[in-house]
């Protein structure tokens, strides 16, 4: 934990506890660390989704176990109609929204979650099955931005990513600590449950959780290298302002394709305030129109207009592009911060932008 804090992990923190073995183990480990280091103890947050008849009972059990450990705990209740489809994703979004709101209200910036090595491996395989690329297959980060819009300044911390589930259960048994087995973990309706049931067959083929997790780590390092190259390109080829961005299309075209695509995506996301990158196919089509000179009067993507800059805004010469938010599109709190870049970006490009097909290219 000292190494995590030195790397930027926020403390005091809150710990997300479902009542399962992984989260109960993390709760006890963080409590012991705080006591040993003479730091404020973590606060326990548990979410009652109301998706099972026993969900309220389980939340009360978490309160009791947290109290036994000398920790304060809060139950956050998900209100509203239960989702009929994509239940896992909806429940996850509700958890992070409720906990994010609590963290902001109580001025705590770090949420500690109990993702383990098996979670890392399962996420890799599930995303592989969906056809994810490098970023999707890269390892979850130990310290990462909060995974939901509207919570700038919050972070998620995962201290257990290198640990397997069995040693954590052994730790709990040694302490005679009970935990809750969530029946939804074995529900065959959910893809993750199906994958967990298939682990014996996968391991027989040599696809152990450790090896899959290692592969995700390797891809994570590749992603970090590309992120560094992208940041370096944007430093040279982009200027951001409250109104949007000016981008050097020549440097964008000369960069390796993957780096250029990432830089364009980063500029679009920063101007639009969207937390997720644009769809890859649409991003490639826009990038190719910039590379082959067929952008014309401009195009729209990801809530942004991309067009040739007016002469007054030629920060990078005649190849300067202007990126600005589409009219009527409100940015989130993750939208760009003011920066002392010059020249100021003009309000409108030289030619009007008309909505068209696919990437909405202007004529």
C-alpha positions as CSV (number, residue, x, y, z in Angstrom):
1,X,0.0,0.0,0.0
2,X,2.8,2.4,0.7
3,X,4.0,1.9,-2.9
4,X,0.5,2.5,-4.2
5,X,0.2,5.7,-2.2
6,X,3.6,6.9,-3.5
7,X,2.3,6.2,-7.0
8,X,-0.7,8.5,-6.4
9,X,-3.4,6.4,-4.8
10,X,-5.7,8.6,-2.8
11,X,-6.1,8.2,0.9
12,X,-8.4,8.4,2.9
13,X,-10.4,6.1,0.7
14,X,-13.6,4.2,0.5
15,X,-13.8,0.5,-0.3
16,X,-16.5,-1.1,-2.4
17,X,-17.8,-4.2,-0.6
18,X,-20.4,-6.5,-2.1
19,X,-20.0,-9.1,0.7
20,X,-18.1,-11.5,-1.5
21,X,-14.8,-13.0,-0.5
22,X,-12.6,-10.7,-2.6
23,X,-14.2,-7.5,-1.3
24,X,-14.3,-8.7,2.3
25,X,-10.6,-9.6,2.2
26,X,-9.8,-6.2,0.7
27,X,-11.8,-4.5,3.4
28,X,-9.9,-6.3,6.2
29,X,-6.5,-5.7,4.5
30,X,-7.1,-2.0,4.1
31,X,-8.4,-1.7,7.7
32,X,-5.2,-3.4,9.0
33,X,-3.0,-1.2,6.8
34,X,-4.6,2.0,8.0
35,X,-4.3,0.9,11.6
36,X,-0.6,-0.1,11.2
37,X,0.2,3.2,9.3
38,X,-1.8,5.3,11.8
39,X,-4.0,6.6,8.9
40,X,-7.8,7.2,8.9
41,X,-9.6,3.9,8.3
42,X,-11.4,3.3,5.0
43,X,-15.1,3.8,4.7
44,X,-17.1,0.9,3.5
45,X,-19.7,1.4,0.6
46,X,-22.1,-1.3,-0.4
47,X,-24.9,-1.1,-3.0
48,X,-28.3,-2.7,-2.7
49,X,-29.3,-3.2,-6.3
50,X,-32.6,-4.8,-5.4
51,X,-32.1,-7.4,-8.1
52,X,-32.4,-10.3,-5.8
53,X,-34.8,-11.1,-2.9
54,X,-31.9,-11.2,-0.5
55,X,-30.1,-8.1,-1.6
56,X,-31.2,-6.0,1.4
57,X,-30.3,-8.8,3.7
58,X,-26.8,-9.0,2.1
59,X,-26.3,-5.3,2.5
60,X,-27.1,-5.5,6.2
61,X,-24.7,-8.4,6.5
62,X,-22.0,-6.1,5.0
63,X,-22.8,-3.4,7.6
64,X,-22.4,-6.0,10.3
65,X,-19.1,-7.3,9.0
66,X,-17.7,-3.8,8.6
67,X,-18.8,-2.9,12.1
68,X,-17.1,-6.0,13.4
69,X,-13.9,-4.7,11.7
70,X,-14.3,-1.3,13.4
71,X,-15.3,0.4,10.1
72,X,-18.1,2.8,9.2
73,X,-20.3,1.6,6.4
74,X,-23.0,3.0,4.2
75,X,-25.7,1.2,2.1
76,X,-26.4,3.0,-1.2
77,X,-29.8,1.9,-2.7
78,X,-30.5,1.7,-6.4
79,X,-34.0,3.0,-6.9
80,X,-36.1,2.7,-10.1
81,X,-37.2,-0.1,-12.4
82,X,-35.0,-3.1,-12.6
83,X,-33.4,-3.6,-16.1
84,X,-34.8,-6.3,-18.3
85,X,-31.6,-6.6,-20.5
86,X,-27.9,-6.1,-20.2
87,X,-28.3,-6.5,-16.4
88,X,-24.6,-6.8,-15.6
89,X,-23.7,-3.5,-17.4
90,X,-26.7,-1.6,-15.9
91,X,-25.9,-2.8,-12.4
92,X,-22.3,-1.9,-12.8
93,X,-23.2,1.6,-14.0
94,X,-25.6,2.1,-11.1
95,X,-22.9,1.0,-8.6
96,X,-20.4,3.5,-9.9
97,X,-22.9,6.3,-10.2
98,X,-24.1,5.8,-6.6
99,X,-20.6,5.4,-5.1
100,X,-19.3,8.3,-7.2
101,X,-22.0,10.6,-5.9
102,X,-21.2,9.6,-2.3
103,X,-17.5,10.1,-2.8
104,X,-18.0,13.6,-4.2
105,X,-20.5,14.5,-1.4
106,X,-18.0,13.4,1.2
107,X,-14.8,14.7,-0.5
108,X,-13.1,11.4,-0.8
109,X,-11.4,10.8,-4.1
110,X,-10.3,7.2,-4.0
111,X,-12.5,4.1,-4.4
112,X,-10.7,0.9,-3.7
113,X,-12.1,-2.2,-5.5
114,X,-11.3,-5.9,-5.1
115,X,-10.6,-6.9,-8.7
116,X,-8.3,-9.9,-8.7
117,X,-6.0,-11.7,-11.2
118,X,-9.0,-13.8,-12.2
119,X,-11.1,-10.7,-12.9
120,X,-8.3,-9.4,-15.1
121,X,-8.2,-12.6,-17.1
122,X,-12.0,-12.9,-17.4
123,X,-12.2,-9.3,-18.6
124,X,-9.5,-10.0,-21.2
125,X,-11.3,-13.1,-22.6
126,X,-14.8,-11.5,-22.6
127,X,-13.4,-8.5,-24.5
128,X,-11.5,-10.8,-26.9
129,X,-14.8,-12.5,-27.6
130,X,-16.3,-9.1,-28.5
131,X,-13.5,-8.3,-30.9
132,X,-11.8,-5.6,-28.8
133,X,-8.6,-4.1,-29.9
134,X,-5.4,-3.2,-28.0
135,X,-7.0,-0.8,-25.5
136,X,-9.8,-3.2,-24.6
137,X,-7.5,-6.1,-24.2
138,X,-4.9,-4.2,-22.1
139,X,-4.7,-4.9,-18.4
140,X,-6.9,-3.0,-16.0
141,X,-4.7,-0.4,-14.3
142,X,-4.0,-0.5,-10.6
143,X,-4.7,3.2,-10.4
144,X,-7.2,4.5,-13.0
145,X,-9.6,7.4,-13.6
146,X,-13.2,6.9,-12.4
147,X,-15.0,4.9,-15.1
148,X,-18.0,7.2,-15.5
149,X,-18.6,10.7,-16.8
150,X,-19.2,13.5,-14.4
151,X,-16.8,12.4,-11.7
152,X,-13.6,14.2,-12.7
153,X,-11.0,14.0,-9.9
154,X,-12.1,10.6,-8.6
155,X,-10.0,7.5,-9.1
156,X,-10.3,3.7,-8.8
157,X,-7.6,1.8,-7.0
158,X,-7.2,-2.0,-7.4
159,X,-4.6,-3.3,-4.9
160,X,-5.4,-7.0,-5.5
161,X,-4.8,-7.3,-9.3
162,X,-1.8,-9.5,-8.8
163,X,-3.5,-11.8,-6.3
164,X,-5.6,-14.9,-7.0
165,X,-8.9,-15.7,-5.3
166,X,-7.7,-18.9,-3.5
167,X,-5.1,-17.2,-1.3
168,X,-7.7,-14.5,-0.4
169,X,-10.2,-17.2,0.7
170,X,-7.4,-18.9,2.7
171,X,-6.8,-15.5,4.4
172,X,-10.4,-15.2,5.3
173,X,-10.6,-18.8,6.6
174,X,-7.5,-18.2,8.8
175,X,-9.3,-15.2,10.3
176,X,-12.5,-17.2,10.7
177,X,-14.2,-14.5,8.6
178,X,-17.4,-15.3,6.8
179,X,-18.4,-13.9,3.4
180,X,-21.4,-14.1,1.1
181,X,-21.6,-16.2,-2.1
182,X,-23.6,-14.2,-4.7
183,X,-25.8,-16.7,-6.6
184,X,-25.7,-14.4,-9.6
185,X,-22.1,-15.4,-10.0
186,X,-23.3,-18.8,-11.1
187,X,-26.2,-17.6,-13.2
188,X,-25.8,-19.0,-16.7
189,X,-27.6,-15.9,-18.2
190,X,-24.4,-13.9,-17.6
191,X,-21.3,-14.2,-19.9
192,X,-18.9,-13.9,-16.9
193,X,-20.6,-16.7,-15.1
194,X,-20.4,-18.9,-18.2
195,X,-16.7,-18.1,-18.5
196,X,-16.0,-19.0,-14.8
197,X,-17.7,-22.3,-15.4
198,X,-15.4,-23.0,-18.3
199,X,-12.1,-22.3,-16.4
200,X,-11.3,-26.0,-15.9
201,X,-11.5,-26.6,-19.7
202,X,-9.4,-23.5,-20.4
203,X,-6.8,-24.5,-17.9
204,X,-6.5,-27.9,-19.4
205,X,-5.5,-26.1,-22.6
206,X,-2.9,-24.1,-20.8
207,X,-5.0,-20.9,-20.6
208,X,-4.6,-20.3,-16.9
209,X,-5.7,-17.1,-15.2
210,X,-2.1,-16.3,-14.6
211,X,-1.1,-16.6,-18.3
212,X,-4.1,-14.7,-19.5
213,X,-3.5,-12.0,-17.0
214,X,0.2,-11.8,-18.0
215,X,-0.9,-11.4,-21.7
216,X,-3.1,-8.5,-20.6
217,X,-0.1,-6.9,-18.8
218,X,2.1,-7.2,-21.9
219,X,-0.6,-5.4,-24.0
220,X,-1.0,-2.8,-21.2
221,X,2.7,-1.9,-21.6
222,X,2.3,-1.6,-25.3
223,X,-0.7,0.7,-24.7
224,X,1.3,2.8,-22.4
225,X,4.1,3.2,-25.0
226,X,1.5,4.3,-27.6
227,X,-0.1,6.7,-25.1
228,X,3.3,8.3,-24.6
229,X,3.9,8.6,-28.3
230,X,0.4,10.1,-28.7
231,X,0.9,12.6,-26.0
232,X,4.2,13.6,-27.6
233,X,2.5,14.1,-30.9
234,X,-0.3,16.2,-29.4
235,X,2.3,18.3,-27.7
236,X,3.7,19.3,-31.1
237,X,0.7,19.1,-33.2
238,X,-2.3,20.5,-31.2
239,X,-3.3,23.6,-29.4
240,X,-6.3,23.5,-27.1
241,X,-8.5,26.4,-26.0
242,X,-12.0,26.8,-24.4
243,X,-13.4,26.9,-27.9
244,X,-11.9,23.7,-29.1
245,X,-8.6,22.8,-30.7
246,X,-6.2,23.6,-33.6
247,X,-4.5,20.5,-35.1
248,X,-1.6,20.2,-37.5
249,X,-2.9,17.8,-40.2
250,X,0.6,17.4,-41.7
251,X,2.1,16.1,-38.5
252,X,-1.0,13.9,-38.0
253,X,-0.5,12.4,-41.4
254,X,3.2,11.8,-41.0
255,X,2.8,10.0,-37.7
256,X,2.5,6.2,-37.6
257,X,-1.1,5.4,-38.4
258,X,-2.0,4.0,-35.0
259,X,-0.5,7.1,-33.2
260,X,-2.2,9.4,-35.6
261,X,-5.6,7.7,-35.0
262,X,-5.1,7.9,-31.2
263,X,-4.1,11.6,-31.4
264,X,-7.2,12.4,-33.5
265,X,-9.4,10.4,-31.1
266,X,-7.9,12.2,-28.1
267,X,-8.5,15.6,-29.6
268,X,-12.1,14.8,-30.4
269,X,-12.7,13.4,-26.9
270,X,-11.1,16.3,-25.2
271,X,-13.1,18.9,-27.2
272,X,-16.5,17.0,-26.9
273,X,-16.0,16.1,-23.3
274,X,-16.8,12.4,-24.0
275,X,-15.1,9.9,-21.7
276,X,-15.0,7.2,-24.4
277,X,-13.3,7.3,-27.8
278,X,-15.1,7.5,-31.1
279,X,-16.2,4.3,-32.8
280,X,-13.1,3.0,-34.5
281,X,-14.6,2.5,-38.0
282,X,-15.9,6.1,-38.1
283,X,-12.6,7.4,-36.7
284,X,-10.6,5.6,-39.5
285,X,-12.9,7.0,-42.2
286,X,-12.4,10.6,-40.8
287,X,-8.6,10.0,-40.5
288,X,-8.4,8.8,-44.1
289,X,-10.3,11.9,-45.4
290,X,-7.7,14.0,-43.7
291,X,-4.8,11.9,-45.1
292,X,-6.0,11.9,-48.7
293,X,-7.1,15.5,-48.7
294,X,-10.8,14.8,-49.2
295,X,-12.1,16.5,-46.0
296,X,-13.6,19.3,-48.0
297,X,-15.5,21.8,-45.9
298,X,-15.4,19.6,-42.9
299,X,-17.0,16.5,-41.1
300,X,-18.7,15.8,-37.9
301,X,-17.8,13.0,-35.5
302,X,-18.1,12.4,-31.7
303,X,-20.0,15.6,-31.2
304,X,-17.3,17.7,-32.9
305,X,-16.9,19.5,-36.2
306,X,-13.5,19.0,-37.9
307,X,-12.8,21.4,-40.7
308,X,-9.9,23.4,-42.4
309,X,-9.1,26.4,-40.1
310,X,-9.7,29.9,-41.4
311,X,-6.7,31.9,-42.4
312,X,-6.7,33.8,-39.1
313,X,-6.2,30.6,-37.2
314,X,-3.3,29.1,-39.2
315,X,-1.4,28.0,-36.1
316,X,0.4,25.3,-38.2
317,X,0.2,26.9,-41.6
318,X,-2.3,25.9,-44.4
319,X,-2.6,22.4,-43.0
320,X,-4.2,23.6,-39.8
321,X,-7.5,21.9,-38.8
322,X,-10.1,23.4,-36.4
323,X,-11.9,21.0,-34.0
324,X,-14.9,22.5,-32.2
325,X,-17.9,21.1,-30.4
326,X,-21.1,20.8,-32.5
327,X,-23.7,23.6,-31.8
328,X,-26.1,22.4,-29.1
329,X,-23.8,19.7,-27.8
330,X,-23.1,20.3,-24.1
331,X,-19.8,19.2,-22.8
332,X,-19.3,17.2,-19.6
333,X,-17.1,18.4,-16.8
334,X,-14.3,16.4,-18.5
335,X,-14.4,18.8,-21.4
336,X,-11.3,20.8,-22.1
337,X,-9.8,23.1,-19.6
338,X,-8.8,26.6,-20.5
339,X,-5.2,26.8,-21.7
340,X,-3.1,29.9,-22.7
341,X,-2.8,28.8,-26.3
342,X,-2.8,31.3,-29.2
343,X,-4.2,32.1,-31.6
344,X,-7.7,32.0,-30.3
345,X,-9.9,29.7,-32.3
346,X,-12.4,31.3,-34.7
347,X,-16.1,30.7,-34.0
348,X,-16.8,29.2,-37.4
349,X,-14.8,27.5,-40.2
350,X,-14.7,29.1,-43.6
351,X,-17.2,26.7,-45.1
352,X,-20.5,25.5,-43.7
353,X,-20.7,21.9,-42.5
354,X,-23.6,19.8,-43.8
355,X,-24.7,16.6,-42.2
356,X,-24.1,13.6,-44.5
357,X,-23.8,9.9,-44.3
358,X,-21.5,7.7,-42.1
359,X,-19.0,10.3,-40.8
360,X,-21.3,13.1,-41.9
361,X,-18.8,14.6,-44.3
362,X,-19.5,18.0,-45.5
363,X,-19.7,18.7,-49.2
